Amino acid sequence: MVDILIVGATGFCGRHAARYILQHPERSKYTVGLAARSRSKLASIGLPLDDSVQVFKVDIFDARAIESAVKQAKVVLNCVGPFWHYGTPVVRCVFPDLNALSARAYAGLTILCPSACARHGIHYVDITGETPWILDIIKEFDYLATKTRAVIVPSCGVDSIPADASVHLASKALGRVPLGASLTSAGLRGGAPGGTIASFFAVFEDVPSERIKDSARDWALSPVRGARSPAERLVYRLGRRAHVGGIAVFGRVNRAIVQRTAGLLELHRRSARAGDAGGRGAAATGSGDLACYGPAFTYTEFTPTGNVVSAFLLSLAIGLTFVTLKFIAPFRWVVKHLVTQPGSGPADHTLESGRLEYVNVTMSDEPSPRCAKTIIKARGDPGTLLTAVMVGESALALLFGELTPLAAGGGVLTPMTAFGDSIIRRLKANERFEITSGIVDSPDEEVDESRKRR
Ligand SMILES: NC(=O)c1ccc[n+]([C@@H]2O[C@H](COP(=O)([O-])OP(=O)(O)OC[C@H]3O[C@@H](n4cnc5c(N)ncnc54)[C@H](OP(=O)(O)O)[C@@H]3O)[C@@H](O)[C@H]2O)c1
């Protein structure tokens, strides 16, 4: 048995996640297994391996090999992407034998191969940012996971922990009152690993248009619909201040996860109120540090720019690139061969000089709205070094049972509905991260965490 099994440990992000887990200050408290399709590649990438690290030879398309490796783990950390191509077999295997489940659990789940499923519920985290894939695993496995109490948490990298954490912290700072508009200036500086670029191409080339449309809908991943999201613009007005910015490349992905958090919290509240013994999180008592975001809540993200002209040019460039890559196959073919290829990523100096700065402003939904400001700053390449920290700490939170009451019910969750404050505590303890949140009179004001909540 191993405590944490890292699948895809030879990938560019997987090896950073593996190194993080292998060199963590709490390393003496857990055992690690690494799964890869090539043992020699695993041995050649400079990971600090010792005799305690178990190695599993696993091809993601070999159901028996995955099943056998996954069954020996308490937590699976999956870095094999593009997830649209490779992810589902790993998630399938984290569920117990379907034969043990009620006939109801079978409904709509014939796609699962019962003999390939693990016998015990096993927790799972990954670093996907592919919403069509997340929608698929929600449809296929969410209900089942609530029966087996497996906690499945996609998107534990730069998509979408900072976004999800910002709103969670705003909700706490405002004293858990219903929220109104929430706006994030998402500043990211760094390189793009080849696997991330390959994931974009996977979405352009392989995901059917209908599935893209389905997963891009407002509240697509949420079990409950909320207020309509405002359209992306160049100037956003919140409180007394105007914010200028262009399209955030991962804005829609993050919005979908934050909306799922809002929807799951609402569902949890309704089941608790109805005393629903079979409902999601029924095993939980109380709501812990979680509070509903309310019916007026909306979330928007933009990339900060100096002025409206550069915001317009940025949005135009991103829009044109996406449209040409999606619809002009020869252009896509050329670009695909020019960009960083899977398996490689930014150079060491780019990894260290990368930065993340998320500034979130959230208004309360009250007769006299108040404003919470949350700043998440981190040093290091967001898609690689910081993603390794975030997914690594998520896996540890799962392993050590640092979960919210809602997570006691299992299911396909989000970082905040699964971990809540515990992941924020863990990130704050990491020297790369600096996180502050509090009430402000105006969005320009510095955050003073000691300021009293009402
Ligand atoms: N959401 C976020 O914040 C975030 C951040 C970064 C990355 N990502 C995502 O993470 C994923 C990985 O990115 P990356 O840059 O690390 O990609 P990568 O370097 O190409 O790594 C892919 C990994 O998948 C493994 N793999 C591929 N096919 C396999 C198979 N049939 N069986 C077993 N293993 C297989 C590869 O093994 P080999 O080494 O043997 O080829 C490698 O370990 C991408 O989907 C990317 O979009 C997300």
The ligand as a Tripos MOL2 file, in Angstrom:
@<TRIPOS>MOLECULE
LIG
   48    52     1     0     0
SMALL
NO_CHARGES

@<TRIPOS>ATOM
      1 N1         -4.9400   23.2470  -14.5330 N.am      1 LIG1
      2 C1         -3.7040   23.6350  -14.3120 C.2       1 LIG1
      3 O1         -3.4830   24.4900  -13.5170 O.2       1 LIG1
      4 C2         -2.6070   22.9420  -15.0600 C.ar      1 LIG1
      5 C3         -1.2910   23.3600  -14.9230 C.ar      1 LIG1
      6 C4         -0.3320   22.6620  -15.6080 C.ar      1 LIG1
      7 C5         -0.6630   21.5550  -16.3890 C.ar      1 LIG1
      8 N2         -1.9570   21.2060  -16.5180 N.ar      1 LIG1
      9 C6         -2.3650   20.0330  -17.3180 C.3       1 LIG1
     10 O2         -1.6350   18.9000  -16.8800 O.3       1 LIG1
     11 C7         -1.4940   17.9870  -17.9510 C.3       1 LIG1
     12 C8         -0.0510   17.5180  -18.0240 C.3       1 LIG1
     13 O3          0.7790   18.5900  -18.4250 O.3       1 LIG1
     14 P1          2.3450   18.3590  -18.6600 P.3       1 LIG1
     15 O4          2.8950   19.6130  -19.1770 O.co2     1 LIG1
     16 O5          2.9480   17.7350  -17.4740 O.co2     1 LIG1
     17 O6          2.2880   17.2830  -19.8660 O.3       1 LIG1
     18 P2          3.4250   16.2520  -20.3130 P.3       1 LIG1
     19 O7          4.7580   16.7510  -19.9540 O.co2     1 LIG1
     20 O8          3.1480   15.9500  -21.7520 O.co2     1 LIG1
     21 O9          3.1440   14.9420  -19.4250 O.3       1 LIG1
     22 C9          2.1180   14.0510  -19.7190 C.3       1 LIG1
     23 C10         2.2690   12.8610  -18.8130 C.3       1 LIG1
     24 O10         1.2750   11.9060  -19.1990 O.3       1 LIG1
     25 C11         1.9150   10.6510  -19.3910 C.3       1 LIG1
     26 N3          1.2120    9.8170  -20.3490 N.ar      1 LIG1
     27 C12         0.8130   10.1180  -21.5940 C.ar      1 LIG1
     28 N4          0.2280    9.0590  -22.1480 N.ar      1 LIG1
     29 C13         0.2550    8.0640  -21.2300 C.ar      1 LIG1
     30 C14        -0.1930    6.7110  -21.2040 C.ar      1 LIG1
     31 N5         -0.8100    6.1550  -22.2530 N.pl3     1 LIG1
     32 N6          0.0180    5.9870  -20.0920 N.ar      1 LIG1
     33 C15         0.6400    6.5100  -19.0130 C.ar      1 LIG1
     34 N7          1.0870    7.7820  -18.9720 N.ar      1 LIG1
     35 C16         0.8980    8.5420  -20.0690 C.ar      1 LIG1
     36 C17         3.2780   11.0070  -19.9080 C.3       1 LIG1
     37 O11         4.1430    9.8780  -19.8110 O.3       1 LIG1
     38 P3          5.5020    9.7820  -20.6790 P.3       1 LIG1
     39 O12         6.4900   10.6240  -19.9410 O.co2     1 LIG1
     40 O13         5.8170    8.3490  -20.6730 O.co2     1 LIG1
     41 O14         5.1870   10.3420  -22.0360 O.co2     1 LIG1
     42 C18         3.6140   12.1330  -18.9470 C.3       1 LIG1
     43 O15         3.9810   11.6070  -17.7010 O.3       1 LIG1
     44 C19        -2.0110   18.7060  -19.1910 C.3       1 LIG1
     45 O16        -3.3120   18.2580  -19.4460 O.3       1 LIG1
     46 C20        -2.0410   20.1600  -18.7820 C.3       1 LIG1
     47 O17        -3.0110   20.9140  -19.4590 O.3       1 LIG1
     48 C21        -2.9250   21.8770  -15.8710 C.ar      1 LIG1
@<TRIPOS>BOND
     1     1     2 1
     2     2     3 2
     3     2     4 1
     4     4     5 ar
     5     4    48 ar
     6     5     6 ar
     7     6     7 ar
     8     7     8 ar
     9     8     9 1
    10     8    48 ar
    11     9    10 1
    12     9    46 1
    13    10    11 1
    14    11    12 1
    15    11    44 1
    16    12    13 1
    17    13    14 1
    18    14    15 2
    19    14    16 1
    20    14    17 1
    21    17    18 1
    22    18    19 2
    23    18    20 1
    24    18    21 1
    25    21    22 1
    26    22    23 1
    27    23    24 1
    28    23    42 1
    29    24    25 1
    30    25    26 1
    31    25    36 1
    32    26    27 ar
    33    26    35 ar
    34    27    28 ar
    35    28    29 ar
    36    29    30 ar
    37    29    35 ar
    38    30    31 1
    39    30    32 ar
    40    32    33 ar
    41    33    34 ar
    42    34    35 ar
    43    36    37 1
    44    36    42 1
    45    37    38 1
    46    38    39 2
    47    38    40 1
    48    38    41 1
    49    42    43 1
    50    44    45 1
    51    44    46 1
    52    46    47 1
@<TRIPOS>SUBSTRUCTURE
     1 LIG1         1 GROUP 0 **** ****
